[in-house]
């Protein structure tokens, strides 16, 4: 598993937590930051998946 997948998943979780806390306390800025973190995490996770696919293809899996 590529390190980008791990970091991306962590960012997605961080974003989800920010969204939840932001909604609970009524902080729209925190909610927006959470959505941004979550989107960034999804992209990073996808890049990691692509790297894994390329690495596996190069190894002949």
C-alpha positions, 0 to 999 in steps of 0.5 A: 500500500502506497504512503499516499493512500494512508495519508489520504485516508487520514486526511479524509477522516480529519475532514469528516471530524472537522465537519462534524465538530463544525456543525455541532458548534455552528462554525461554518469555516470549520465545516468548509475546512473539513470539506476541503480536507476530505476532498484533498484526502480523496485525491491523495488516496486516488493517487496512491491507488494509481501508484499501487496499480502501476507498481503491481503492473510493473511486477507482473501481478 
